[in-house]
Amino acid sequence: MASRSFANLLDLAGGDFPHSPRILPRVTTVPGIISDLDGYSNNDVDSDVSSSGCQERKIIVANMLPLQAKRDTETAKWCFSLDEDSILLQLKDGFSSDTEVIYVGSLKVEIDVSEQEEVAQKLLEDFNCVPTFLPHELQKKFYLGFCKQQLWPLFHYMLPMFPDHGDRFDRSLWQAYVSANKIFADKVMEIINPDDDFVWVHDYHLMVLPTFLRKRYNRVKLGFFLHSPFPSSEIYRTLPVRDEILRGLLNSDLIGFHTFDYARHFLSCCSRMLGLDYESKRGHIGLDYFGRTVYIKILPVGIHMGRLESVLNLPSTSAKIKEIEEEFKGRKVILGVDDMDIFKGISLKLLAVEQLLQQNPDLQGKIVLVQIVNPARGLGKDVQEAKKETYLIAQRINDTYGSKHYLPVILIDRPVPRFEKSAYYAVAECCIVNAVRDGMNLVPYKYVVCRQGTTQLDKSLNRKSDSHRTSVLVVSEFIGCSPSLSGAIRVNPWDIDAVADALNLAITMCDSEKQLRHEKHYRYVSSHDVAYWARSFMQDLERACIDHYTKRCWGIGLGLGFRVVSLTPGFRKLSIDHIVSAYKRTNRRAIFLDYDGTVVPHSSINKIPSSEVISVLNTLCNDAKNNVFIVSGRGRDSLSEWFASCKMLGLAAEHGYFLRWNRDSEWESSHLSADLDWKNIVEPIMTLYTETTDGSNIEIKKSALVWHHQDADPDFGSCQAKELLDHLESVLANEPAVVKRGQHIVEVKPQGISKGLVAEKVLSTLVNGGNPPDFVMCIGDDRSDEDMFESILRTVSCPSLPVAPEIFACTVGRKPSKAKYYLDDTADVVKLLQGFASASIPKPKHLAQFQVSFESTV
């Protein structure tokens, strides 16, 4: 069934929604195209703009700008101010003082079309902000529709199994999502200086935006950070547009996550759905994506210490602390601060408190849970149901265990100012975050800092500044900050008994242990603040982009499948006319061809060469000027059978362990390693891994053993392959064998055997026989063929050659390679060989004479 995904991204982005007006002047002033490094400009759509300034700039792109907006009641004009609590604003502290930061995003209010130009100019001049004015209907479908009703629940592990518990996938909402991302990208393009600026995109609202920017500027320096969880592949794969979003993220240079779990889920999705491999490169996890390395960053965001401490220093904060201490005198305060939504686990928290009071009657009247409920970010039925359940449970607890002068649960369901919230943090003996799923959650960090206090706060409270500080955290194991809080009591929020026990432990813990836990947390929180997070991310982004201009870029793919192929500057597509011309003017030729993936497609079920391939090979072999070899990893029996009709064709089997010069000659085995006793060690080990890895199998060759796992579970197969590789390397340390890992295989073969040795042997034989080649061509498609490319390229500097031959090393497919040339696929390879064959077929004598006569006339 054909995919219903939109093929043309621009058509999709257009939809029925108007694009935002281009009202801002471009920052760059000199448009131009990057000079082509090797003289070939076809297929390279990169049109970056040359730099016009030297100041370092960072462009921060997010759904909402870090601004507050309200109308002046007298003038009716819009008034704007910076939102000091926005992480986007606070991250500037991680950049150097001479860095200019520009923000791109939407406003929290709707601006009339007639006012948009004036507001945009004001925001740019006063706040370095570039607003994206989304039409009302588009904004509704984009944010409230696709983001909040489809992406957000899915990323928090909520599947729309039933219409009453989540909205089913709606393609019109997806169209709105892409359209909105396109408008955001357009705004970035208006202001970007692509040679110098770094772009940092934030969160799940803008996951396909990187595709638009990468399509316009192939070498854009682009980072993305996801502030929500990334679900496991079993959940994520249910999203109908899963590939489009993954490819959008992969058009970034660096992708950041709060925890390793989120990163692991993303990498697993890339492996299972896109077939991509990843590895750790000097401590950095990298995905190879069409020649580009997409790096993965794992670092939780921090808080702004200065901002929080300034609130603690306010007189209103110390006054509120005294008021709260007086109100709850003689009682221990347990604090919860959460948004009202179904994932924050407020009702589960209340049930745990109910269980605690039921199991410990002595605690009745001595503890109180203060639950601050932040305003809900959505208005859906799920929010209303969660709120109703919370109030019912709280009422039940208070009715059962409360009294006239004591309420065990206090719900504060109103906007709570910062100073009041900080006061509750400072007073609480314990803070509990019981969310069933949350991307990060900074409440525990804020609690730790407020419990530490400040010198000024100590003075206001008449507290000794050198007194020991304590704090206890009870945190869900399903929130992003949990791994970084090693001193917290971690709980499964669904286990009511365990949470109740954790709360009991927290309030009965001795002060010395509370102090140790607090000090450990405070050291981490104070040193890993938001500035540290931003600085670390940007340093890794700079590292990820350092090779941008040392490689040549091609933009390929339509719509949301667009990606950039990044290769070395000298790499180019092999011109068939050019190489056929060289073929015609040379007299002694050596041609080396890989088999699978080169003359026969990998996707072909029937691996027997076609009659077309046999015919063209016979024509080439019948030319006395040619020495043609098939160099394959396959066994000699298969190759002998398949090419029985090719009398003069040379064959190299099992990567060159066996070599035959033509059909009538005997197979020669390599003299490098006649000892194959190591196979008795390897086969039982591979058998063990085959038995424990469903979908794997062993291929037994004369000289090698290969373990295949292409039909196994991608993650488990890859894990087992790594383990098998380590296992075999350790047991074969003193054996004449090497272990190599390829695409879905682990292979053990004799030391010194490679396709490169085949090329060296054939070329040296020709030279020693007095027939040095003046034309050498090698075509292959995988890692084993790289040895051949390297070998024939060394012949250029060989002193035994009277004249350096014309060399053509060519890989199949655009990918990083030691070859200088590439062909797109096996069809191109066959077409090239047919061009050679046509040049090798002798022309009838009268036609040859006519051609000579015609050329002399011309």
C-alpha positions in Angstrom: 0.0 0.0 0.0 1.4 3.4 -1.0 2.3 5.7 1.8 -0.1 8.6 2.4 2.7 10.8 3.6 3.0 14.0 1.6 5.7 13.7 -1.0 6.2 17.4 -1.8 7.0 19.3 1.4 6.5 22.7 -0.1 3.0 21.8 -1.3 2.2 20.4 2.1 3.6 23.4 4.0 1.4 25.6 1.9 -1.9 23.9 2.6 -4.7 26.4 3.0 -2.7 28.6 5.4 -1.0 31.8 4.3 2.7 32.2 4.9 3.9 34.8 7.3 4.8 38.1 5.6 8.4 38.7 5.0 8.7 42.0 6.7 12.2 41.9 8.2 15.3 42.8 6.3 17.8 40.0 5.9 20.8 40.3 8.2 23.1 39.1 5.4 23.8 41.4 2.6 25.9 39.5 0.0 24.0 36.6 -1.4 26.1 34.0 -3.2 26.9 30.3 -3.8 29.7 28.5 -2.1 32.4 27.9 -4.6 32.5 24.4 -5.9 35.6 22.7 -4.6 36.1 20.3 -7.4 34.6 22.0 -10.4 31.4 20.0 -10.5 28.3 21.9 -9.4 25.5 19.6 -10.4 23.4 18.1 -7.6 24.9 20.5 -5.1 22.0 22.8 -4.1 23.9 24.5 -1.3 23.6 28.2 -1.6 24.9 29.5 1.7 25.4 33.2 2.1 28.8 34.7 2.7 29.6 36.2 6.0 29.1 39.9 6.5 29.9 40.3 10.2 32.3 39.0 12.8 30.1 39.0 15.9 29.2 35.5 17.1 25.5 34.9 16.9 23.1 32.2 18.3 19.6 31.9 16.9 17.3 30.3 19.5 14.1 28.8 18.0 11.2 27.7 20.1 7.4 27.6 20.0 7.1 30.6 22.3 9.3 33.7 22.7 10.6 34.5 26.2 8.3 37.5 26.5 5.2 38.6 28.4 2.7 40.7 26.5 -0.3 42.9 27.5 -2.2 45.8 26.1 -1.8 49.2 27.7 -5.3 50.2 28.8 -4.8 53.9 28.0 -3.0 53.8 24.7 -4.3 50.4 23.5 -0.7 49.6 22.4 1.0 46.3 23.1 3.5 46.3 25.8 6.2 43.6 26.1 8.6 42.5 28.8 11.1 39.7 29.2 10.0 36.6 30.9 12.7 36.2 33.5 11.6 32.6 34.3 12.0 31.4 30.7 14.8 28.9 30.2 15.3 30.3 26.8 16.2 33.6 28.3 18.3 32.1 31.1 20.5 30.0 28.8 22.2 33.2 27.6 24.3 33.0 30.7 26.1 30.1 29.1 27.4 32.2 26.2 30.2 34.7 26.1 29.3 38.3 26.7 30.0 39.3 23.1 27.5 36.7 21.7 24.4 38.1 20.2 21.3 36.0 20.8 18.3 36.2 18.6 15.0 34.5 19.4 12.5 33.2 16.9 9.1 32.0 18.1 5.4 32.9 18.6 3.9 35.2 21.1 1.5 34.1 23.8 -1.1 36.5 22.6 -2.7 36.9 19.1 -1.7 40.1 17.3 -4.0 41.6 14.7 -2.6 41.5 11.1 -2.7 45.3 10.9 -0.4 45.5 13.9 2.0 42.7 13.1 4.6 44.7 11.2 4.9 47.4 13.9 5.1 44.7 16.6 7.7 42.7 14.8 10.0 45.8 14.3 9.6 46.7 18.0 10.4 43.2 19.2 13.5 43.0 17.0 14.8 46.4 18.1 14.0 46.1 21.8 14.4 42.4 22.5 16.2 40.8 19.6 13.1 38.7 19.0 11.6 37.7 15.7 7.9 36.7 16.0 6.2 34.1 13.9 2.6 35.2 13.5 0.6 32.0 12.9 -3.0 32.5 11.7 -5.5 31.6 14.4 -6.8 28.5 12.8 -3.3 27.2 12.0 -2.1 27.9 15.5 -5.1 26.0 16.9 -4.5 23.0 14.7 -0.7 23.1 15.2 -0.4 23.6 18.9 -3.7 22.5 20.5 -4.2 19.9 17.8 -1.1 18.0 16.7 1.3 19.0 19.5 -0.9 18.7 22.5 -3.4 16.0 21.4 -1.2 13.7 19.4 2.6 14.2 20.0 2.5 15.1 23.7 0.3 12.1 24.8 2.3 9.7 22.6 5.6 10.9 23.9 4.2 10.4 27.4 3.3 6.8 26.5 -0.4 7.3 26.0 -1.8 5.5 23.0 -5.2 6.5 21.5 -6.6 3.0 21.9 -10.2 4.3 22.3 -11.6 7.6 21.0 -12.6 8.6 24.6 -8.9 8.4 25.7 -7.0 10.3 23.1 -7.5 11.7 19.6 -6.8 9.4 16.7 -4.3 10.5 14.1 -5.7 13.4 12.0 -3.7 14.1 8.8 -5.1 17.7 8.6 -3.5 18.4 12.0 -0.2 16.9 10.7 -0.4 19.2 7.7 -0.9 22.2 10.1 2.2 21.0 12.1 4.4 21.0 9.0 3.0 24.3 7.8 3.8 25.9 11.1 7.3 24.5 11.1 7.7 25.9 7.6 6.8 29.4 8.8 9.2 29.1 11.7 11.9 28.1 9.2 11.1 31.0 6.9 11.7 33.4 9.8 15.0 31.9 10.6 16.0 32.2 6.9 15.2 35.9 7.0 17.8 36.6 9.6 20.4 33.8 9.4 24.0 34.3 8.3 24.5 30.6 7.5 28.3 30.7 7.4 28.6 31.9 10.9 25.4 31.6 12.9 24.5 28.6 15.1 20.8 27.6 15.2 19.4 25.9 18.3 15.9 24.5 18.0 13.9 23.5 21.1 11.3 20.8 21.8 8.8 18.6 20.0 6.8 21.5 18.5 9.5 22.0 15.8 10.8 18.5 15.0 10.6 18.9 11.2 12.0 22.4 11.1 15.6 21.1 10.6 14.5 19.6 7.3 13.5 23.0 5.9 16.7 24.7 7.1 18.9 21.9 5.9 17.2 21.9 2.5 17.9 25.7 2.1 21.4 25.6 3.6 23.1 22.3 3.4 25.8 23.3 5.8 23.7 25.1 8.4 25.0 24.7 12.0 22.0 23.2 13.6 21.3 21.8 17.1 18.0 20.4 18.5 17.1 19.7 22.1 14.0 17.7 23.1 12.6 18.8 26.5 10.0 16.0 26.7 10.5 12.2 27.0 11.3 10.2 23.8 9.2 7.0 23.9 10.4 3.5 23.3 10.2 2.2 19.8 7.1 0.1 20.5 5.2 3.3 21.3 6.8 5.6 18.8 6.4 3.3 15.8 2.6 3.7 16.1 2.9 7.2 14.8 1.9 7.2 11.1 4.5 10.0 10.3 7.3 8.4 12.4 9.9 8.3 9.6 9.3 12.0 8.6 9.9 13.1 12.2 13.0 11.0 12.6 14.5 12.3 9.4 13.6 15.8 10.5 15.6 15.4 13.7 18.5 13.7 11.8 18.9 16.8 9.7 20.3 18.4 12.8 24.0 18.2 13.7 23.5 17.6 17.4 20.4 16.2 19.1 20.1 16.7 22.9 18.1 14.6 25.4 17.7 14.9 29.2 18.5 11.2 29.9 20.2 8.3 28.4 16.9 6.4 28.3 15.4 9.0 26.0 18.5 8.9 23.8 18.5 5.1 23.8 14.9 5.1 22.6 15.6 7.5 19.8 18.6 5.5 18.7 16.6 2.3 18.8 13.9 3.9 16.6 16.6 5.0 14.1 18.0 1.5 14.0 14.6 -0.3 13.7 12.9 2.1 11.3 15.7 3.6 9.3 18.3 0.9 9.6 20.9 3.2 11.0 23.9 2.1 13.1 25.4 4.2 15.9 28.6 4.0 17.8 30.5 5.9 20.5 33.3 8.0 19.0 35.7 9.2 21.7 33.0 9.4 24.2 30.4 11.0 21.9 27.6 8.9 20.5 27.3 9.4 16.7 24.9 8.3 14.0 26.3 8.0 10.5 23.6 9.5 8.3 24.6 9.7 4.6 28.2 10.7 5.3 27.2 13.2 8.0 27.7 12.3 11.7 24.7 13.3 13.8 25.9 13.5 17.4 23.7 12.7 20.5 24.0 14.8 23.6 22.8 13.6 27.0 22.6 16.3 29.6 19.6 17.4 31.8 18.8 21.1 31.9 19.5 23.0 35.1 18.0 26.0 36.9 19.1 29.6 37.0 20.8 29.9 40.5 20.9 33.7 40.4 17.3 34.1 39.5 16.1 31.7 42.3 18.4 33.2 44.9 17.2 36.7 44.1 13.7 35.6 44.8 14.8 34.1 48.1 16.4 37.5 49.0 13.1 39.4 48.7 11.6 40.6 51.9 8.2 39.2 50.9 9.8 35.7 50.7 11.2 35.8 54.3 7.9 37.2 55.5 6.0 34.4 53.8 8.4 31.8 55.3 7.7 33.1 58.8 4.0 33.0 58.1 4.1 29.4 56.9 6.3 28.3 59.8 3.8 29.8 62.2 0.8 28.2 60.4 2.3 24.7 60.4 4.1 24.9 63.8 4.7 21.5 65.3 4.0 19.8 62.0 6.2 18.5 59.2 5.4 19.9 55.7 5.5 17.6 52.7 5.4 19.6 49.5 4.2 18.9 46.0 4.3 21.3 43.1 2.8 20.1 39.9 0.8 21.0 36.8 -2.7 19.7 36.7 -2.5 17.0 34.1 -2.9 13.2 34.0 0.8 12.5 33.9 1.9 14.4 37.1 0.5 11.6 39.4 -1.2 14.0 41.9 -4.0 11.6 42.7 -1.5 8.7 43.2 0.5 11.0 45.5 -2.7 11.6 47.6 -3.4 7.9 47.7 0.1 7.3 49.1 -0.5 10.0 51.8 -3.8 8.3 52.7 -2.0 5.0 53.0 0.7 6.6 55.1 -1.9 8.0 57.6 -3.8 4.8 57.7 -0.7 2.7 58.4 0.8 5.2 60.9 -1.9 6.6 63.2 0.8 8.3 65.2 1.5 10.6 62.2 -2.0 12.0 62.2 -1.9 15.6 63.2 1.9 15.7 62.7 2.3 15.9 58.9 0.6 17.9 56.2 0.8 17.7 52.4 0.8 21.1 50.7 0.0 20.5 47.1 0.5 23.5 44.9 -1.4 23.0 41.6 0.0 25.1 38.7 -2.6 26.2 36.1 -3.4 23.5 33.5 -1.8 24.0 30.1 -4.7 22.4 28.4 -8.4 22.4 28.7 -9.2 18.8 27.6 -11.5 16.3 29.2 -8.5 14.5 30.7 -7.5 17.6 32.7 -11.0 18.0 34.1 -11.2 14.3 35.1 -7.8 14.5 36.8 -8.8 17.6 38.7 -12.1 16.1 39.8 -10.3 12.9 41.0 -7.7 15.0 42.9 -10.4 17.0 44.8 -12.4 13.9 45.7 -9.4 12.1 47.2 -8.3 15.2 49.1 -11.7 15.7 50.5 -11.9 12.0 51.6 -8.5 12.2 53.3 -9.4 15.4 55.1 -12.8 14.0 56.2 -11.2 10.8 57.5 -8.1 12.0 59.2 -8.6 15.7 59.6 -10.2 17.8 62.4 -11.4 21.3 63.1 -7.8 22.6 63.4 -6.0 20.1 61.2 -6.2 19.3 57.5 -3.7 16.7 56.3 -4.0 17.8 52.7 -4.0 21.4 51.6 -4.6 22.1 47.9 -3.5 25.5 46.6 -5.2 25.7 43.2 -4.5 29.2 42.1 -1.6 31.1 40.5 1.1 31.2 43.2 3.7 33.9 42.9 7.4 33.0 42.9 8.1 34.3 46.3 5.3 32.3 47.9 6.3 29.1 46.1 10.0 29.6 47.1 8.8 30.1 50.8 7.0 26.7 50.7 10.2 25.1 49.2 12.3 26.6 52.0 9.9 25.3 54.8 9.1 21.8 53.5 10.9 18.9 55.3 10.3 16.7 52.2 9.4 17.3 48.6 7.7 14.7 46.5 7.5 14.6 42.7 5.4 11.6 41.8 4.8 12.0 38.0 4.1 8.9 36.0 6.0 10.4 33.1 7.8 13.7 32.8 10.5 15.0 30.5 12.6 16.7 33.1 10.9 18.5 36.0 13.0 21.1 37.8 10.9 21.1 41.0 13.5 19.0 43.0 16.3 21.3 41.9 14.4 24.4 43.1 13.6 22.7 46.3 17.2 21.9 47.1 18.4 25.5 46.4 15.6 27.0 48.5 16.5 24.6 51.4 20.1 25.8 51.1 18.9 29.4 51.3 21.1 32.5 51.0 23.1 34.7 53.4 20.6 37.5 53.2 17.7 35.1 53.8 19.5 33.8 56.9 19.8 37.3 58.3 16.1 38.0 57.7 15.2 34.8 59.5 17.8 35.3 62.3 19.3 32.0 61.3 23.0 31.1 61.6 24.6 31.1 58.2 26.8 28.1 59.1 24.0 25.9 60.4 23.6 22.6 58.7 21.0 22.4 55.9 18.8 19.4 55.2 16.4 18.2 52.5 14.8 15.0 51.4 13.5 14.2 48.0 11.0 11.5 47.0 11.1 11.3 43.2 9.5 9.1 40.6 11.8 6.9 38.6 9.9 8.0 35.5 11.0 11.7 35.4 14.0 13.1 33.6 15.8 14.6 36.7 15.7 11.3 38.6 19.1 9.9 37.3 20.9 13.1 38.4 19.6 13.0 42.0 21.5 10.0 43.4 20.6 10.9 47.0 16.8 10.9 46.4 14.4 8.2 47.4 13.3 6.8 44.1 9.8 5.3 43.8 7.5 3.7 41.3 4.5 6.1 41.5 2.1 3.3 40.7 3.1 1.4 43.8 1.1 3.2 46.5 2.6 1.2 49.4 6.1 1.9 48.3 5.5 5.6 48.0 3.9 5.6 51.4 6.9 3.8 52.8 9.2 6.3 51.1 7.4 9.3 52.6 7.6 7.6 56.0 11.3 7.1 55.6 11.7 10.8 54.5 10.0 12.3 57.5 11.6 10.0 60.1 15.2 10.1 58.6 17.9 11.4 61.0 19.2 14.9 60.4 22.7 13.7 59.6 21.5 11.6 56.7 19.3 14.4 55.5 22.3 16.7 55.6 24.5 14.3 53.5 21.8 13.8 50.9 21.2 17.6 50.7 24.9 18.4 50.3 25.3 15.9 47.6 22.3 17.3 45.7 23.3 20.9 46.2 26.8 20.3 44.8 25.3 18.9 41.6 22.4 21.4 41.2 24.7 24.5 41.8 27.4 23.3 39.4 25.1 22.0 36.7 22.9 25.0 36.2 21.2 26.3 33.1 24.4 28.2 32.0 26.4 25.0 32.3 23.8 23.1 30.2 23.7 25.8 27.5 27.5 26.1 27.4 28.0 22.4 27.2 25.4 22.0 24.4 26.9 24.8 22.3 30.5 23.4 22.7 29.3 20.1 21.4 27.4 21.7 18.6 30.6 23.6 17.5 32.5 20.3 17.6 29.8 18.6 15.6 30.0 21.3 12.9 33.8 21.6 12.7 34.1 19.6 9.4 31.2 21.3 7.6 33.4 23.0 5.0 35.9 20.1 4.5 33.2 18.1 2.7 31.1 18.4 -0.3 27.3 18.3 0.1 24.4 17.1 -2.0 20.8 17.6 -1.2 18.7 14.5 -2.1 15.2 13.3 -1.5 11.8 14.8 -1.9 9.6 16.3 0.8 10.2 15.3 4.3 12.5 12.6 3.1 15.1 15.2 2.2 18.6 14.7 3.6 22.1 15.9 2.8 24.9 13.6 1.6 28.2 14.8 2.8 31.4 13.5 1.2 35.0 14.4 0.6 35.6 17.3 -1.9 37.1 15.2 -4.7 34.3 12.7 -4.7 32.2 12.9 -7.9 29.9 10.8 -10.1 31.8 8.8 -12.6 31.1 10.1 -16.1 30.5 7.1 -18.4 31.6 9.1 -21.5 34.8 10.2 -19.8 35.8 6.7 -18.6 34.9 5.0 -21.9 37.0 7.6 -23.7 40.0 6.6 -21.4 39.1 2.9 -22.0 39.4 3.4 -25.8 42.8 5.0 -25.8 44.5 2.4 -23.5 45.9 -0.9 -24.5 46.3 -3.0 -21.3 43.5 -2.9 -18.9 42.8 -4.5 -15.4 39.2 -4.5 -14.3 38.1 -5.6 -10.8 34.4 -6.0 -10.0 32.7 -6.9 -6.8 29.6 -9.1 -7.1 26.8 -8.5 -4.6 25.6 -4.9 -4.6 27.8 -4.2 -7.7 26.7 -6.3 -10.7 23.7 -7.9 -8.8 21.5 -5.8 -6.5 21.4 -6.6 -2.8 17.6 -6.5 -3.0 17.5 -9.2 -5.7 16.2 -12.5 -4.3 17.8 -14.4 -7.2 21.5 -13.9 -6.9 22.4 -15.7 -10.1 23.8 -13.2 -12.7 21.5 -12.2 -15.5 22.1 -13.1 -19.1 22.8 -9.4 -19.7 25.6 -9.4 -17.2 27.1 -12.7 -18.6 27.0 -11.3 -22.1 28.7 -8.1 -21.3 31.4 -9.8 -19.2 32.1 -12.3 -22.0 32.5 -9.4 -24.5 35.0 -7.7 -22.2 36.9 -10.9 -21.5 37.2 -11.6 -25.3 39.0 -8.3 -25.7 42.7 -9.3 -25.6 43.6 -6.0 -24.0 41.5 -6.8 -20.9 42.0 -8.7 -17.7 38.6 -8.9 -15.9 38.1 -10.3 -12.4 35.1 -10.8 -10.2 36.3 -10.4 -6.6 33.7 -11.6 -4.1 33.2 -12.8 -0.6 31.1 -15.7 -1.9 32.4 -19.3 -2.1 34.2 -20.6 -5.1 31.6 -23.3 -5.9 28.8 -20.7 -6.3 31.0 -18.4 -8.5 32.3 -21.4 -10.6 28.7 -22.4 -11.3 27.3 -19.0 -12.0 30.1 -18.0 -14.4 30.7 -21.3 -16.1 30.0 -19.7 -19.5 32.6 -17.0 -19.0 35.8 -18.8 -20.2 38.3 -15.9 -19.8 36.8 -14.4 -16.6 39.1 -14.3 -13.5 37.4 -15.2 -10.2 38.5 -14.4 -6.6 36.4 -16.2 -4.0 36.1 -15.7 -0.2 37.7 -12.2 -0.4 40.7 -13.5 -2.3 41.5 -16.7 -0.3 40.9 -18.5 -3.6 41.9 -17.2 -7.0 41.4 -18.5 -10.5 42.7 -16.7 -13.6 40.2 -18.3 -16.1 37.8 -21.1 -16.4 40.5 -23.6 -17.5 43.0 -22.8 -14.8 43.1 -24.3 -11.3 42.0 -22.6 -8.1 44.9 -21.2 -6.2 44.6 -20.8 -2.4 46.4 -18.1 -0.5 49.8 -19.1 0.9 49.4 -16.5 3.7 47.4 -18.8 6.0 47.1 -22.5 5.5 46.3 -23.0 9.2 42.5 -23.1 9.6 42.4 -24.9 12.9 40.9 -21.8 14.5 37.6 -22.7 12.8 37.2 -25.5 15.4 37.3 -22.8 18.1 35.0 -20.3 16.3 32.2 -22.6 15.1 31.0 -23.7 18.6 31.0 -20.1 19.8 29.0 -18.9 16.8 26.6 -21.9 17.3 26.0 -20.8 20.8 25.1 -17.2 19.7 22.9 -18.6 16.9 20.9 -20.7 19.4 20.3 -17.7 21.6 19.6 -15.2 18.9 16.4 -15.9 17.0 16.8 -15.0 13.3 20.6 -15.5 13.1 22.5 -18.1 11.1 26.1 -19.2 10.3 27.5 -19.3 6.8 30.4 -21.8 6.6 33.0 -21.1 3.9 36.2 -22.9 3.1 38.4 -20.2 4.7 35.9 -18.3 6.8 32.9 -18.4 9.1 30.3 -15.7 9.0 27.5 -15.0 11.6 24.5 -13.3 10.0 21.9 -11.4 12.1 20.0 -9.4 9.5 16.8 -11.3 10.3 17.1 -11.0 14.1 15.6 -8.2 16.2 17.7 -5.1 15.3 18.7 -4.1 18.8 19.2 -7.6 20.1 21.1 -8.7 17.0 23.4 -5.7 17.2 24.0 -6.3 20.9 24.8 -9.9 20.3 27.1 -9.0 17.4 29.1 -6.7 19.6 29.3 -9.4 22.3 30.3 -12.0 19.8 33.0 -9.7 18.4 34.5 -9.2 21.8 34.2 -12.9 22.6 36.0 -14.0 19.4 38.7 -11.4 19.6 39.6 -12.6 23.1 39.7 -16.4 22.2 41.5 -15.8 18.9 44.2 -13.4 20.3 47.0 -15.9 19.5 45.4 -17.4 16.3 46.2 -16.5 12.7 42.7 -15.2 12.2 41.0 -11.8 12.3 37.4 -10.9 13.4 35.6 -8.2 11.5 32.1 -6.8 11.9 30.2 -5.7 8.8 26.6 -4.8 8.0 24.6 -7.4 9.9 27.5 -9.8 10.0 30.5 -10.9 12.1 33.1 -12.6 10.1 36.2 -14.6 11.0 38.8 -15.1 8.3 42.5 -15.8 8.0 45.0 -13.0 8.7 46.2 -11.1 5.8 43.4 -12.1 3.4 41.7 -9.2 1.7 40.4 -8.1 -1.7 43.2 -5.7 -1.8 45.7 -8.5 -2.0 43.9 -9.9 -5.1 44.3 -6.5 -6.9 48.0 -6.4 -5.8 48.7 -10.0 -7.0 47.0 -9.5 -10.4 48.7 -6.1 -11.0 52.2 -7.4 -10.0 51.7 -10.5 -12.2 50.9 -8.2 -15.2 53.9 -6.0 -14.5 56.3 -8.9 -14.0 55.0 -10.5 -17.3 55.9 -7.4 -19.2 52.4 -6.2 -19.6 52.0 -3.3 -17.1 48.4 -1.9 -17.2 47.7 1.6 -18.4 44.1 1.5 -17.3 42.9 0.1 -13.9 39.3 0.2 -12.8 37.8 -1.2 -9.6 34.1 -1.1 -8.6 32.6 -2.2 -5.3 30.0 -1.3 -2.8 31.0 -2.3 0.8 33.7 -2.1 3.3 35.7 -5.1 2.0 36.0 -3.3 -1.4 37.7 -0.3 0.3 40.9 -2.6 0.5 40.8 -2.9 -3.3 40.4 0.9 -3.8 43.4 1.5 -1.5 45.4 -1.1 -3.2 45.0 0.1 -6.8 45.5 3.7 -5.7 48.9 2.7 -4.3 50.0 1.5 -7.8 50.2 5.2 -8.9 53.4 5.5 -6.9 54.8 2.1 -7.8 58.3 2.5 -9.1 58.1 -0.7 -11.3 55.5 0.9 -13.5 57.0 2.8 -16.5 54.0 5.1 -16.8 51.3 5.7 -14.2 48.1 4.1 -15.3 44.7 5.9 -15.4 43.0 4.7 -12.3 39.3 4.7 -11.6 38.2 3.5 -8.1 34.4 3.7 -7.9 31.9 2.9 -5.2 28.3 2.1 -5.7 26.1 4.7 -4.0 26.9 8.1 -2.5 28.7 7.4 0.7 32.1 8.0 2.4 34.7 6.0 0.6 38.4 5.8 -0.4 37.2 5.8 -4.0 37.2 9.0 -5.9 34.1 8.2 -7.9 30.6 6.8 -7.4 27.8 5.3 -9.5 24.3 5.4 -8.2 23.3 1.7 -8.4 24.0 -1.6 -10.1 22.0 -0.4 -13.2 24.7 2.3 -13.7 27.4 -0.3 -13.3 25.9 -2.5 -16.0 25.4 0.5 -18.2 29.1 1.4 -17.8 30.2 -2.2 -18.6 28.0 -2.1 -21.7 29.8 1.1 -22.8 33.1 -0.7 -22.4 31.7 -3.7 -24.3 30.6 -1.5 -27.2 34.1 0.0 -27.4 35.7 -3.5 -27.4 33.6 -4.9 -30.2 35.7 -4.5 -33.4 34.0 -2.6 -36.2 33.6 -4.1 -39.6 36.6 -3.3 -41.8 34.7 -1.0 -44.3 33.2 1.0 -41.4 36.6 1.5 -39.8 38.1 2.7 -43.1 35.1 5.0 -43.5 35.6 6.4 -40.0 39.3 7.1 -40.7 38.4 8.8 -43.9 35.7 10.9 -42.3 38.0 12.0 -39.4 40.8 13.0 -41.8 38.3 15.0 -43.8 37.1 16.8 -40.6 
